[in-house]
Amino acid sequence: MATQTRFLQSRINKLPLPEHGRTYYRDPETPGLQLCVWASGLKVYEYCRWVKGAKRTLKCGRVVHGEAVRIKLGNHPEISVAQARNLAELHSGKRANGTNPADAMRAMRKEPTFGELWKHYLEAHAKGKKRSWEEDVRQYDTYLSPWANTGLAGISQSDVRWIHSQVGAGEHPRQLAAVKDKKRKAGSSHYAANRLLALISTIFGHADGLGFHGPNPVKGVERFKERSRDRFMQTMEVRRFLDALEEADELWRDFFKVALLTGARRSNVQAMKWDDLELDRGLWRISEDEAKGGEPIIVVLVPAVVEILRRRLIETGGGVYVFASRESRSGHISEPKSAWKKILAAANLDGLRMHDLRRTLGSWQALAGVSLAIIGRSLGHKSLQATQVYARLNVDPIRESVTAATAAMLGAGSVAGDKGE
């Protein structure tokens, strides 16, 4: 027997848990909507109504016309009360039109689930071809795992739009549970939401492999606008940063200096191997297996970097990795966040990320008048688009153009004045 109670988010949060088994609550405002509360703490919204149909004989011998339909709508608080009501009303509408919602659910069970598609994508594509597949796993576990038992046709554009908007606003239940400081979270929410949208689209792009040929629910969902980040260290900031490095442990001082002076990605500097270096020629070859774009990258090593590396080679006696670590499974340093925070605090730098070291080199090149093509090659960019953020930093060509144009106009004016005299 279900207890009648008006569903409110705050009220559902405070519902007592049964000592064992489960208890049911019904929402008097929405026919068929009920909440199943388990002793484990799990709370599940369900649609439960009697649907008329063909005559059936139950095990007890009783003859009935139709069946009781019980459909899971979603877990609380992963879907809100308003969403649960909308889903229940949708099933009630089908029932009113003479359609049995259970028939549609049974048909969906015959098709691949999102969880099955995820496993297919992960094993057949991501692990073998993406260096960032572990980030895909994190996103799936955080946001997409509630869809695991849902048939692919059951995931609609509105479902995708909802999760995209929730993550973009920083209001997804799992975001709120994981992040306490909403102000810090808000800055990257649009970026995170767009990356999640891209992952969903990519996963559905492999649905053919499981025999599903339905539409990709991401199509038509508008992405948030993203602003290209152009944070880099100015002259005084570079001085404070280098001064702070001198007080840091030698390992981290060398690591961050090499990262700054090569402009290489953090992951590549962490995994730098002695065998990939030609110190006499001042070159570092990042193999296609380690490079983000899947193509080898040649990094030029300036004398200051070569000096650091020669000293480390003498002090460490070589080995496999330049920045080796016995505490890491990989054999090289893996997480510099703690050291990074200490250096920023010592340098009194705010809002600087490790990736901004890479951006700093590109920005100083742009300010020196270096072409975008050269900047892109030095940073290992595959396309000019990735380098466009530095275009607005080099104003010298604009200054020269405006100076020439204004001089021509002023010159024309003086000529006209001479003729009039």
Backbone hydrogen bonds, N-H to C=O, Kabsch-Sander energy under -0.5 kcal/mol:
donor,donor_aa,acceptor,acceptor_aa,energy
3,T,24,Y,-2.4
5,T,26,R,-2.6
12,I,8,L,-2.8
13,N,9,Q,-1.8
14,K,10,S,-0.9
14,K,11,R,-0.5
15,L,12,I,-1.1
23,T,37,V,-2.3
25,Y,35,L,-2.1
26,R,3,T,-2.9
27,D,33,L,-2.2
30,T,27,D,-1.0
33,L,30,T,-2.0
34,Q,32,G,-0.5
34,Q,46,E,-2.5
35,L,25,Y,-3.1
36,C,44,V,-3.1
37,V,23,T,-3.0
37,V,35,L,-0.6
38,W,36,C,-0.6
38,W,42,L,-2.9
39,A,21,G,-2.2
41,G,38,W,-1.8
43,K,76,H,-0.5
44,V,36,C,-2.6
45,Y,74,G,-3.1
46,E,34,Q,-3.0
47,Y,71,I,-2.9
48,C,32,G,-2.9
48,C,46,E,-0.5
49,R,69,V,-1.6
51,V,67,E,-2.9
56,R,64,V,-3.5
58,L,56,R,-0.6
58,L,62,R,-3.3
61,G,58,L,-2.0
64,V,56,R,-3.1
66,G,54,A,-1.8
66,G,64,V,-0.6
67,E,51,V,-2.3
69,V,49,R,-3.3
69,V,67,E,-0.5
70,R,68,A,-0.5
71,I,47,Y,-2.7
73,L,45,Y,-2.8
74,G,45,Y,-1.2
76,H,43,K,-2.9
79,I,75,N,-1.8
84,A,80,S,-2.3
85,R,81,V,-2.5
86,N,82,A,-2.2
87,L,83,Q,-2.4
88,A,84,A,-2.3
89,E,85,R,-2.6
90,L,86,N,-1.8
91,H,87,L,-2.0
92,S,88,A,-2.2
93,G,89,E,-2.0
94,K,90,L,-1.6
95,R,91,H,-2.2
96,A,92,S,-2.4
97,N,93,G,-1.5
98,G,95,R,-1.5
99,T,94,K,-2.8
103,D,100,N,-1.4
104,A,100,N,-1.0
105,M,101,P,-1.9
106,R,102,A,-2.6
107,A,103,D,-2.1
108,M,104,A,-2.0
109,R,105,M,-1.7
110,K,106,R,-0.7
110,K,107,A,-0.7
111,E,107,A,-0.5
111,E,108,M,-1.1
114,F,147,W,-0.7
114,F,150,T,-2.5
115,G,148,A,-2.3
117,L,113,T,-2.1
118,W,114,F,-2.7
119,K,115,G,-2.0
120,H,116,E,-2.1
121,Y,117,L,-2.8
122,L,118,W,-2.9
123,E,119,K,-2.5
124,A,120,H,-2.4
125,H,121,Y,-1.7
126,A,121,Y,-2.4
127,K,122,L,-2.6
129,K,125,H,-1.6
130,K,126,A,-3.0
131,R,129,K,-0.5
133,W,130,K,-1.0
135,E,132,S,-1.1
136,D,132,S,-1.2
137,V,133,W,-1.9
138,R,134,E,-1.9
139,Q,135,E,-2.3
140,Y,136,D,-2.5
141,D,137,V,-2.8
142,T,138,R,-2.1
143,Y,139,Q,-2.9
144,L,139,Q,-1.0
144,L,140,Y,-0.7
145,S,140,Y,-2.2
147,W,144,L,-2.1
148,A,145,S,-2.1
150,T,147,W,-2.1
152,L,112,P,-2.2
154,G,151,G,-1.4
155,I,152,L,-1.4
156,S,154,G,-0.8
160,V,156,S,-1.9
161,R,157,Q,-2.8
162,W,158,S,-2.2
163,I,159,D,-2.1
164,H,160,V,-2.3
165,S,161,R,-2.5
166,Q,162,W,-2.6
167,V,163,I,-2.3
168,G,164,H,-2.3
169,A,165,S,-1.8
170,G,166,Q,-0.5
170,G,167,V,-0.9
171,E,166,Q,-2.5
172,H,166,Q,-0.9
175,Q,172,H,-1.1
176,L,172,H,-2.4
177,A,173,P,-1.7
178,A,174,R,-1.2
179,V,175,Q,-2.5
182,K,180,K,-1.1
185,K,181,D,-1.6
186,A,182,K,-1.9
187,G,183,K,-0.7
188,S,185,K,-0.9
189,S,186,A,-1.0
190,H,186,A,-0.5
192,A,188,S,-2.5
193,A,189,S,-2.6
194,N,190,H,-2.1
195,R,191,Y,-2.2
196,L,192,A,-2.1
197,L,193,A,-2.2
198,A,194,N,-2.1
199,L,195,R,-1.9
200,I,196,L,-2.4
201,S,197,L,-2.2
202,T,198,A,-2.3
203,I,199,L,-2.6
204,F,200,I,-2.4
205,G,201,S,-1.4
206,H,203,I,-1.7
207,A,204,F,-1.8
209,G,206,H,-1.1
210,L,207,A,-1.9
211,G,208,D,-1.7
212,F,207,A,-2.0
213,H,211,G,-0.5
219,K,216,N,-1.7
221,V,218,V,-2.4
222,E,220,G,-0.6
228,S,226,E,-0.5
238,V,234,Q,-2.6
239,R,235,T,-1.9
240,R,236,M,-2.3
241,F,237,E,-2.5
242,L,238,V,-2.7
243,D,239,R,-2.3
244,A,240,R,-2.2
245,L,241,F,-1.9
246,E,242,L,-1.3
247,E,243,D,-0.6
247,E,244,A,-0.9
248,A,245,L,-1.2
253,R,249,D,-2.7
254,D,250,E,-2.7
255,F,251,L,-2.2
256,F,252,W,-2.5
257,K,253,R,-1.7
258,V,254,D,-2.5
259,A,255,F,-2.3
260,L,256,F,-2.2
261,L,257,K,-2.7
262,T,258,V,-1.5
263,G,259,A,-1.5
269,V,265,R,-2.1
270,Q,266,R,-2.7
271,A,267,S,-1.6
272,M,269,V,-1.3
274,W,320,V,-1.8
276,D,273,K,-1.0
277,L,274,W,-1.6
278,E,283,L,-2.9
281,R,278,E,-0.5
282,G,278,E,-1.3
283,L,278,E,-1.9
284,W,299,V,-2.0
285,R,276,D,-2.5
286,I,284,W,-0.7
286,I,297,I,-3.2
287,S,285,R,-0.7
290,E,287,S,-1.0
291,A,287,S,-2.1
294,G,291,A,-1.1
297,I,286,I,-2.4
299,V,284,W,-3.3
299,V,297,I,-0.6
301,L,282,G,-3.0
302,V,300,V,-0.6
305,V,302,V,-1.0
306,V,302,V,-2.2
307,E,303,P,-2.5
308,I,304,A,-1.6
309,L,305,V,-2.6
310,R,306,V,-2.6
311,R,307,E,-2.0
312,R,308,I,-2.2
313,L,309,L,-2.3
314,I,310,R,-1.8
315,E,311,R,-2.5
316,T,312,R,-3.0
317,G,313,L,-1.4
322,V,272,M,-2.6
323,F,272,M,-0.5
324,A,321,Y,-0.6
324,A,322,V,-0.6
325,S,331,G,-1.9
328,S,325,S,-0.6
331,G,328,S,-0.7
333,I,323,F,-2.3
340,W,336,P,-2.6
341,K,337,K,-2.4
342,K,338,S,-1.7
343,I,339,A,-2.0
344,L,340,W,-2.4
345,A,341,K,-2.2
346,A,342,K,-2.2
347,A,343,I,-2.1
348,N,344,L,-0.8
348,N,345,A,-0.6
349,L,344,L,-2.2
356,D,353,R,-1.3
357,L,354,M,-1.6
358,R,354,M,-0.6
359,R,355,H,-1.6
360,T,356,D,-2.0
361,L,357,L,-1.5
362,G,358,R,-1.6
363,S,359,R,-2.3
364,W,360,T,-2.5
365,Q,361,L,-1.9
366,A,362,G,-2.0
367,L,363,S,-2.5
368,A,364,W,-1.1
369,G,366,A,-1.7
370,V,365,Q,-2.4
375,I,371,S,-2.3
376,G,372,L,-2.8
377,R,373,A,-2.0
378,S,374,I,-2.4
379,L,375,I,-1.7
380,G,376,G,-0.6
380,G,377,R,-0.7
381,H,376,G,-2.8
386,A,383,S,-0.6
387,T,384,L,-1.4
388,Q,384,L,-0.8
388,Q,385,Q,-0.9
390,Y,387,T,-1.9
391,A,388,Q,-1.8
392,R,388,Q,-0.5
393,L,390,Y,-1.2
394,N,390,Y,-0.8
394,N,391,A,-0.6
395,V,393,L,-1.1
399,R,395,V,-3.0
400,E,396,D,-2.9
401,S,397,P,-2.1
402,V,398,I,-2.9
403,T,399,R,-2.7
404,A,400,E,-2.3
405,A,401,S,-2.4
406,T,402,V,-2.9
407,A,403,T,-2.2
408,A,404,A,-2.0
409,M,405,A,-2.3
410,L,406,T,-3.0
411,G,407,A,-2.5
412,A,408,A,-2.5
413,G,409,M,-2.1
414,S,410,L,-2.1
415,V,411,G,-2.1
416,A,412,A,-2.3
417,G,413,G,-2.1
418,D,414,S,-2.1
419,K,415,V,-2.0
420,G,416,A,-1.4
421,E,417,G,-0.9
421,E,418,D,-0.6
